[in-house]
């Protein structure tokens, strides 16, 4: 198949949704499909390059930062990417278009269906669905609700990356998507073994309002005299506030600030960690949590819908109320009970098999092939 992929975020631009798109595109290319991606261009990135069999097209979008994108920058992506997308649709004639994110990428896919008669599949991740990240997108969906509904219903097929996202999409638009859980290639790691103190905690991702990292500092401050250390992998608008909070609570000596790392370096960090800490306000299905399962980490996360697929409460981790006291209690329990920690780590490795990347790729391939036949 000739597959045209639309995603305003594709590595090195973007977060988890972009990395999922990249892995999926490269896997489809390895299976013999002809895959092209149209994403947001930035001045320091080549406008056209082939990476691991995938042709990446980056029309300049005037986006300012790799790791954050405003609503206006999403709109700029649509404006700047449309000529390239139409050219590819008219001249290359892809068999099917795959749009990641209903808004903005789905709007581009809808335009290609109406102007170039290309069928499309749209995948919902979280922030592109009403109710997913309400504090950031409520205004957007007040304006774009009719268009988002049209994108969803004109698609030849719809998918969602988690049961939580699927439920939000069905509630908003009345059409249930296929759930295709995010997966990664299996990571062969030894069975978890008992760990000596201190408890090694890791956080991975954007330090943004959605990830709620200040709650982590407040929780750890309540058990400052216990045996733990924290490694923060990532950066973002709340990085300085997080560091200031750590200094205020005299925790700086117990925290390492690693910043953004290459994927191989992140994996090395996970190999030597015990617990993934996720204090998020909203999640779809975080890739960091999926990787943590394969590495056999216990996961302590917020009691939110997007983590239900990766945390079996009290079995491979804990779902906590959004309070410092709740997170502190869960972490403290694992510090004081190495037996519970070991059992949770083993259960995480057992759950990881539900996130096999080969199954994820096969599901998308079948969905795209079915959409192609509906031209």
C-alpha positions in Angstrom: 0.0 0.0 0.0 0.9 3.6 -0.5 0.2 5.2 2.9 0.2 9.0 3.5 0.5 9.8 7.2 -0.5 13.1 8.6 0.7 14.2 12.0 1.6 17.7 13.1 4.1 16.1 15.5 6.7 13.6 14.3 10.2 13.1 15.9 12.1 15.0 16.8 9.0 17.2 17.1 6.4 16.3 19.6 5.8 13.8 22.4 4.4 10.3 22.8 1.9 10.5 20.0 4.7 11.4 17.6 6.9 8.6 18.7 4.1 6.1 18.3 3.6 7.4 14.7 7.3 7.1 14.0 7.5 3.5 15.2 4.4 2.5 13.3 5.5 4.2 10.1 8.9 2.5 10.2 7.3 -0.9 10.9 4.9 -0.5 8.0 7.8 0.5 5.7 9.7 -2.6 6.9 6.7 -4.7 5.8 7.0 -3.4 2.3 4.5 -0.5 2.3 5.4 2.9 0.8 5.1 5.4 3.6 5.3 9.1 3.5 4.7 11.5 6.4 3.7 15.2 6.3 4.5 16.9 9.6 5.3 20.4 11.0 8.6 21.8 9.7 11.0 23.9 11.7 13.9 26.0 10.6 16.6 23.6 11.9 15.1 20.5 10.4 15.4 19.3 6.7 12.3 19.9 4.7 12.6 16.4 3.1 14.5 13.4 4.3 14.2 9.6 4.4 14.7 7.9 7.7 14.4 4.1 8.2 12.5 3.7 4.9 10.0 6.6 5.6 9.9 9.7 3.5 9.4 12.7 5.9 8.0 15.9 4.4 8.3 19.0 6.6 6.7 22.2 5.1 7.7 25.1 7.3 5.0 25.7 9.9 6.5 28.6 11.9 6.3 26.4 15.0 8.7 27.7 17.7 9.4 24.8 20.0 9.8 21.0 19.4 8.0 20.0 22.6 5.1 22.3 22.8 2.5 23.5 20.3 -0.2 26.2 20.6 -3.6 26.2 19.0 -2.4 28.9 16.6 0.6 26.8 15.6 -1.7 23.8 14.9 -3.7 26.1 12.6 -0.4 27.2 10.9 0.4 23.5 10.3 -2.9 23.1 8.5 -2.3 26.1 6.3 1.3 25.3 5.5 0.8 21.6 5.1 -2.3 21.7 2.8 -0.4 22.5 -0.5 2.1 19.7 0.1 -0.7 17.3 1.1 -2.8 18.1 -2.0 0.2 17.7 -4.2 1.0 14.3 -2.7 -2.6 13.2 -3.0 -3.0 14.4 -6.6 0.4 13.2 -8.0 1.5 10.3 -5.7 -2.1 9.0 -5.3 -1.8 7.3 -1.9 -4.1 4.3 -1.4 -5.1 5.5 2.1 -4.4 8.4 4.4 -3.7 7.9 8.1 -4.3 11.0 10.3 -3.0 10.9 13.9 -5.1 13.3 16.0 -8.6 14.3 15.0 -7.6 17.9 15.4 -5.6 19.3 13.6 -4.4 16.4 11.4 -7.8 15.0 10.8 -9.0 18.2 9.2 -6.2 17.8 6.7 -7.3 14.3 6.0 -10.9 15.5 5.5 -9.7 18.0 2.9 -7.9 15.3 1.0 -11.0 13.2 0.9 -13.2 16.1 -0.4 -10.6 17.5 -2.8 -8.6 14.4 -3.9 -11.0 11.5 -3.1 -8.6 9.8 -0.8 -10.0 7.5 2.0 -8.7 8.1 5.4 -8.3 6.5 8.9 -8.2 8.8 11.9 -6.6 7.8 15.2 -7.5 9.7 18.4 -4.8 10.1 21.1 -6.4 12.2 23.9 -6.0 16.0 23.6 -7.8 15.8 20.2 -11.0 14.5 21.9 -13.5 16.6 23.9 -12.9 16.0 27.6 -9.4 14.6 27.1 -7.5 17.7 28.2 -10.3 20.1 29.0 -8.2 22.9 30.6 -6.2 23.2 27.3 -8.7 22.3 24.6 -12.2 23.4 25.9 -12.1 26.6 23.9 -10.7 24.8 20.8 -13.6 22.4 20.7 -16.2 25.1 21.2 -15.0 26.4 17.9 -14.1 23.2 16.1 -16.8 20.8 17.4 -18.8 20.6 14.1 -15.6 20.1 12.1 -14.3 17.4 14.5 -17.6 15.6 14.3 -17.4 15.7 10.5 -13.8 14.4 10.5 -14.8 11.5 12.8 -17.9 10.5 10.7 -16.3 10.9 7.2 -13.4 8.6 8.1 -13.4 5.2 6.6 -12.3 3.8 10.0 -11.6 5.3 13.4 -9.2 4.1 16.1 -8.2 5.1 19.6 -5.1 4.4 21.5 -6.8 3.4 24.8 -10.1 2.4 26.3 -10.3 5.8 28.0 -9.8 7.7 24.7 -12.3 5.4 22.9 -15.0 6.2 25.5 -14.5 9.9 25.3 -14.7 9.8 21.4 -17.9 7.7 21.5 -19.5 10.0 24.0 -18.6 13.1 22.0 -19.3 11.9 18.5 -21.6 8.8 18.8 -19.3 6.4 16.8 -17.2 3.8 18.7 -13.6 3.5 17.4 -11.5 0.3 17.3 -9.1 0.3 20.3 -5.5 -0.4 19.3 -3.4 -0.2 22.4 0.0 1.5 22.0 2.7 -1.1 21.8 6.5 -1.3 21.5 8.8 -4.0 20.4 9.4 -6.5 23.2 12.2 -5.6 25.5 14.1 -8.6 26.8 15.0 -7.9 30.4 15.8 -10.2 33.3 13.1 -11.0 35.8 13.0 -8.3 38.6 15.1 -9.0 41.6 15.0 -7.6 45.1 16.4 -4.2 45.2 18.5 -2.5 48.0 17.7 1.0 49.2 17.2 3.6 48.1 13.9 3.2 46.1 14.8 4.4 42.6 11.9 6.5 41.2 11.8 7.9 37.6 9.5 10.4 35.9 9.5 10.6 32.1 7.9 13.3 29.8 7.0 16.9 29.4 7.1 19.0 32.5 3.8 20.6 31.7 0.5 21.4 33.4 -1.0 18.2 32.0 1.8 16.1 33.6 1.3 17.9 36.9 5.0 17.5 38.1 4.7 19.8 41.0 2.5 17.3 42.8 5.4 14.8 42.7 7.6 17.2 44.6 4.9 17.9 47.2 4.4 14.2 47.7 8.1 13.4 48.0 8.5 16.3 50.5 6.2 14.4 52.8 8.5 11.5 52.9 11.8 13.4 52.6 13.4 11.5 55.5 12.8 8.1 53.8 15.1 6.3 51.4 14.4 7.3 47.8 15.9 9.0 44.9 14.2 10.6 41.8 15.4 10.9 38.2 13.5 13.4 36.1 13.8 12.7 32.4 12.3 15.5 30.3 11.8 19.2 30.3 9.1 21.8 29.8 7.4 25.0 31.0 7.2 23.8 34.6 10.8 22.7 34.9 12.0 25.8 36.7 9.0 25.7 39.1 9.7 22.1 39.8 13.3 22.8 40.6 12.3 25.7 42.8 9.9 23.6 44.8 12.5 20.9 45.3 14.9 23.5 46.6 12.3 24.9 48.9 11.7 21.5 50.4 15.5 20.8 50.6 15.1 17.8 48.2 17.7 18.9 45.5 20.3 16.4 46.7 17.8 13.5 46.2 16.8 14.5 42.6 18.7 14.2 39.3 17.5 16.4 36.4 18.4 14.5 33.3 16.5 16.6 30.7 15.6 15.1 27.3 17.5 12.0 26.5 17.9 9.7 23.5 15.6 6.6 23.5 18.5 4.3 24.2 19.5 6.4 27.2 16.0 6.5 28.6 15.9 2.7 28.4 19.1 2.5 30.4 17.6 4.7 33.0 14.5 2.4 33.2 16.7 -0.7 33.5 18.0 0.8 36.7 14.8 2.1 38.2 12.1 0.5 40.5 9.1 2.8 40.1 7.6 5.0 37.4 5.9 8.0 38.9 3.0 9.6 36.9 1.1 12.5 38.6 -0.7 13.5 35.5 -4.1 15.2 35.3 -4.9 13.5 31.9 -3.4 10.7 29.9 -4.3 8.8 26.8 -2.0 5.7 26.9 1.5 7.0 27.8 4.3 5.3 26.0 6.5 5.8 29.0 4.2 3.6 31.0 4.2 0.9 28.3 8.0 0.9 28.3 8.0 0.7 32.1 5.9 -2.5 32.0 8.5 -4.2 29.8 11.3 -3.1 32.1 9.4 -4.5 35.1 8.8 -1.2 37.0 6.0 -0.7 39.4 3.8 2.2 38.3 2.4 4.8 40.8 0.0 7.0 38.9 -3.1 9.2 39.1 -6.5 7.8 39.4 -7.5 8.8 35.9 -9.0 6.9 33.0 -6.0 7.0 30.8 -3.9 4.9 33.2 -6.4 2.1 33.7 -4.9 0.1 30.8 -1.4 0.1 32.3 -2.0 0.0 36.1 -3.9 -2.8 37.8 -4.4 -1.1 41.2 -2.6 -2.8 44.0 -1.2 -5.5 41.7 1.5 -3.8 39.5 1.2 -0.4 41.1 -1.2 2.0 42.6 -3.8 4.5 41.4 -3.7 7.5 43.6 -6.0 10.4 44.3 -4.6 13.7 43.1 -3.2 14.7 46.5 0.4 14.7 47.9 -0.8 12.5 50.8 -2.1 9.7 48.5 1.1 9.6 46.4 3.3 9.8 49.4 1.5 6.9 51.1 1.9 4.7 48.0 5.6 5.4 47.6 6.2 5.0 51.3 4.6 1.6 51.3 7.0 0.4 48.6 10.0 1.7 50.5 8.9 -0.1 53.6 7.8 -3.3 51.8 10.4 -4.6 49.4 8.2 -7.8 49.0 5.3 -5.7 47.7 7.6 -3.8 45.3 9.0 -7.1 43.9 5.6 -8.6 43.4 4.4 -5.4 41.6 7.5 -5.4 39.3 6.9 -9.0 38.3 3.2 -8.3 37.6 4.2 -5.4 35.3 6.4 -7.6 33.2 3.5 -10.0 33.0 1.1 -7.3 31.9 3.6 -6.1 29.2 2.6 -8.9 26.8 -0.7 -7.0 26.2 1.3 -4.2 24.6 3.1 -6.3 22.0 4.1 -4.0 19.1 3.6 -6.7 16.4 0.0 -6.9 17.3 -0.3 -3.1 17.3 1.2 -2.9 13.8 -0.9 -5.8 12.4 -4.1 -4.1 13.7 -3.3 -0.8 12.0 -2.2 -2.6 8.8 -5.5 -4.4 8.7 -7.5 -1.3 9.4 -5.7 0.7 6.7 -6.1 -2.1 4.2 -9.8 -2.2 4.9 -10.1 1.5 4.5 -8.3 1.3 1.1 -10.9 -1.1 -0.1 -13.7 1.4 0.7 -12.4 4.0 -1.9 
